[in-house]
Amino acid sequence: MTEIKQVILEMKNILDTNDISLTSTYKSRNEEFKKLPPKIKVALPSLSTPTINTEKLNKMFGSLSPISINTEKQGYTMKSPVRPLLDAPRLTATIDTEYDRLYSVSCLSDEQVWTCGKNEFMKLLNLQGKLLTSIQTKSGNRPGDIASTRNGDLIYTDYWNETVNLVKNKHTQTEITLQGWRPLNVCCTSSDDLLVTMFSDDNKQSKVVRYSGSSETQTIQFDDQGRPLYSSDPFYKYISENRNLDVCVADYGARAVVVVNQSGKLRFRYADLPSNTEVSFKPVGITTDSQSHILTADIKNHRIHILDQDGQFLRYIQNLERPWGLCVDIRDNLFVAECVTAKVKKFQYSVN
């Protein structure tokens, strides 16, 4: 018992000694902390942004204009806003021409179109179908094709009389008289030249001829290997000049769209999509728009093919009744001449 008490006493002495040591250490460290300098808090600088005056910046540095496509022609520049294609083209007007058969349509404006069909009269109609002007061909034959000039005059071909004629202020004069060749279709270019498709009297050759006034300035007939560019048969060969100055022909006999550049060199042939090779492609009317799209009427399959300027297929305009002649106005509205119904249908197919 005495030994246990002795052990307890020794342990108490040890604890007392440690308490004194810890207390002394704490007091010593506390004195040291009191001698340290106070903590310094540093606040980082912040950036304040003043209100930007965009009008002043534009005056100092200029500003970007909206995206546009520029095409240089004959020393002047035309600007075309980008117009994406609509997923679903919209029918905006239907014009009853009252022809027995309707073959060609040419835009005088976005509200007036020239038309020709299965008689000797060419009619200028508005969107409501009101007859504004009627012109009879000089020979009494039905016109082969029509085109509007940049000045608003009317050009028509006379297949049987072998002439190309100009109607100005309701007065008709013969501009071009052919020998050994018959004119088929015609278009007016951006420089006011005429492009005329024609075939020989012996039905063995076809070609495109460019005219400045009544003077022949270019003939497009063969490729670099001397092979004919166009079919030799006397079927329709509607023609249009693209914004990049390509010459585009819908060759019905070849069942292809044939496109050459301004100098007459072959760029490509379009003969429908490979997946549709079992379906016959029969192009008739052709036109181009401000985006250099090529649009051609397929009377076999009752639709319009829309291509880019390099011949890549983009989409169809469907559910038409034997579409024939085509034209596009300055706002890229498409006018389609339906042969059998004799109606002109106006479509918006891109963002105006």
Residue pairs with C-beta under 8 A, 6 or more apart in sequence:
66 81
67 81
67 82
68 79
68 80
68 81
68 82
69 79
69 80
69 81
69 82
69 243
69 290
69 291
69 292
70 77
70 78
70 79
70 80
71 77
71 78
71 80
71 243
71 244
73 190
73 191
73 245
74 190
74 191
78 243
80 243
80 290
80 291
82 291
83 289
83 290
83 291
83 332
83 350
83 351
83 352
84 350
84 351
85 293
85 306
85 314
85 315
85 349
85 350
86 348
86 349
86 350
86 351
89 317
89 334
89 347
89 348
89 349
90 347
90 348
90 349
91 345
91 346
91 347
92 333
92 346
92 347
92 348
93 127
93 345
93 346
94 343
94 344
94 345
94 346
95 113
95 125
95 126
95 127
95 128
95 129
95 343
95 344
95 345
95 346
96 129
96 342
96 343
97 115
97 117
97 123
97 125
97 129
97 337
97 342
97 343
97 344
98 342
99 115
99 117
99 118
99 119
99 342
100 117
100 118
100 119
100 342
101 117
101 118
101 339
101 340
101 342
102 115
102 116
102 117
102 118
102 324
102 325
102 337
102 338
102 339
102 341
102 342
102 343
102 344
103 116
103 117
103 118
103 145
103 324
103 325
103 337
103 339
104 115
104 116
104 117
104 143
104 145
104 146
104 285
104 324
104 325
104 337
105 113
105 114
105 115
105 325
105 326
105 327
105 335
105 336
105 337
105 344
106 113
106 114
106 115
106 146
106 147
106 148
106 154
106 325
106 327
107 113
107 114
107 148
107 327
107 328
107 329
107 335
108 114
108 124
108 148
108 152
109 329
109 330
110 329
110 330
110 331
110 333
111 126
111 127
112 124
112 125
112 126
112 127
112 132
113 124
113 125
113 327
113 335
113 344
114 122
114 123
114 124
114 146
114 148
114 154
115 122
115 123
115 124
115 125
115 146
115 337
115 344
116 122
116 123
116 142
116 143
116 145
116 146
116 156
117 142
117 342
118 142
119 142
120 136
120 137
120 140
120 141
120 142
120 143
121 134
121 135
121 136
121 137
122 134
122 135
122 136
122 137
122 143
122 146
122 154
122 156
122 167
123 131
123 133
123 134
124 131
124 132
124 133
124 134
124 135
125 131
125 132
125 344
126 132
127 346
133 170
135 154
135 167
135 170
135 172
137 143
137 156
137 158
137 165
137 172
138 158
138 161
138 165
138 172
138 174
139 158
139 160
139 161
139 163
141 158
141 159
141 160
141 161
143 156
143 157
143 158
144 156
144 157
144 158
144 159
144 183
144 184
144 185
145 156
145 157
145 183
145 184
145 185
145 186
145 238
145 325
146 154
146 155
146 156
146 186
147 154
147 155
147 156
147 186
147 187
147 188
147 194
148 154
148 155
148 188
149 155
149 166
149 188
149 192
150 188
150 190
150 192
151 192
153 166
153 167
153 168
154 166
154 167
154 168
155 164
155 165
155 166
155 167
155 175
155 186
155 188
155 194
156 164
156 165
156 167
156 186
157 163
157 164
157 165
157 183
157 184
157 185
157 186
157 196
158 164
158 165
158 183
159 182
159 183
159 184
160 182
162 177
162 178
162 179
162 181
162 182
162 183
163 174
163 175
163 176
163 177
163 178
163 183
164 174
164 175
164 176
164 178
164 183
164 186
164 194
164 196
164 211
165 172
165 173
165 174
165 175
166 172
166 173
166 174
166 175
175 194
175 211
175 213
175 214
176 183
176 194
176 196
176 211
176 214
178 198
180 200
180 201
181 198
181 199
181 200
181 201
181 207
182 198
182 199
182 200
182 201
182 234
183 196
183 197
183 198
184 196
184 197
184 198
184 199
184 234
184 236
184 237
185 196
185 197
185 236
185 237
185 238
185 239
186 194
186 195
186 196
186 197
186 239
187 194
187 195
187 239
187 240
187 241
188 194
188 195
189 195
189 210
189 241
190 241
190 243
190 245
193 210
193 211
193 212
193 217
194 210
194 211
195 208
195 209
195 210
195 211
195 239
195 241
195 247
196 208
196 209
196 211
196 239
197 206
197 207
197 208
197 230
197 237
197 238
197 239
197 249
198 206
198 207
198 208
198 209
199 205
199 206
199 207
199 232
199 233
199 234
199 237
200 206
200 232
203 232
203 233
203 234
204 232
205 221
205 228
205 232
206 221
206 228
206 230
206 231
206 232
206 233
206 237
207 219
207 220
207 221
207 230
208 219
208 220
208 221
208 230
208 239
208 247
208 249
209 216
209 218
209 219
209 220
210 216
210 217
210 218
210 219
210 220
211 217
218 264
219 264
220 229
220 247
220 260
220 264
221 228
221 229
221 230
222 228
222 229
223 229
223 265
223 266
224 265
224 266
229 258
229 260
229 266
230 237
230 249
230 251
230 253
230 254
230 258
231 251
231 252
231 253
231 254
232 253
233 253
235 252
235 253
236 250
236 252
236 284
237 249
237 250
237 251
237 252
237 253
238 249
238 250
238 283
238 284
238 285
238 286
238 325
238 326
239 247
239 248
239 249
239 250
239 286
240 248
240 286
240 287
240 288
240 294
241 247
241 248
241 288
242 248
242 259
242 288
242 292
242 294
242 309
243 288
243 289
243 290
243 291
243 292
243 309
244 292
244 309
245 261
245 262
246 259
246 260
246 261
246 262
246 267
246 309
247 259
247 260
247 261
247 262
247 264
248 257
248 258
248 259
248 286
248 288
248 294
249 257
249 258
249 259
249 286
250 257
250 283
250 284
250 285
250 286
250 296
250 297
251 257
251 258
251 283
252 282
252 283
252 284
254 269
255 271
255 272
255 280
255 281
255 282
255 283
256 269
256 270
256 271
256 281
256 283
257 269
257 270
257 271
257 283
257 286
257 294
257 296
257 307
257 311
258 266
258 269
259 266
259 267
259 268
259 269
259 270
259 294
259 311
260 266
260 267
261 267
267 310
267 311
268 310
268 311
269 311
270 294
270 296
270 305
270 307
270 311
270 313
271 281
272 279
272 281
272 298
272 305
273 313
279 300
279 301
280 300
280 301
281 298
281 300
281 301
282 298
282 299
282 300
282 301
283 296
283 297
283 298
283 305
284 296
284 297
284 298
284 299
284 323
284 324
284 325
285 296
285 297
285 323
285 324
285 325
285 326
285 336
285 337
286 294
286 295
286 296
286 297
286 326
287 294
287 295
287 326
287 327
287 328
287 334
288 294
288 295
288 328
289 295
289 328
289 332
289 334
289 350
290 330
290 332
291 332
291 350
292 308
292 309
293 306
293 307
293 308
293 309
293 314
294 306
294 307
294 308
294 309
294 311
295 304
295 305
295 306
295 307
295 326
295 328
295 334
296 304
296 305
296 307
296 326
297 304
297 320
297 323
297 324
297 325
297 326
297 336
298 304
298 305
298 323
299 322
299 323
299 324
299 339
302 318
302 319
302 320
302 321
302 322
302 323
303 316
303 317
303 318
303 319
303 320
303 323
304 316
304 317
304 320
304 323
304 326
304 334
304 336
305 313
305 316
306 313
306 314
306 315
306 316
306 317
306 349
307 313
307 314
308 314
317 334
317 336
317 347
317 349
320 336
320 338
320 345
321 338
321 339
321 340
321 341
322 338
322 339
322 340
322 341
323 336
323 337
323 338
323 339
324 337
324 338
324 339
325 336
325 337
326 334
326 335
326 336
326 337
327 334
327 335
328 334
328 335
329 335
331 352
332 349
332 350
332 352
333 346
333 347
333 348
333 352
334 346
334 347
334 348
334 349
335 344
335 345
335 346
335 347
336 344
336 345
336 346
336 347
337 343
337 344
338 344
338 345
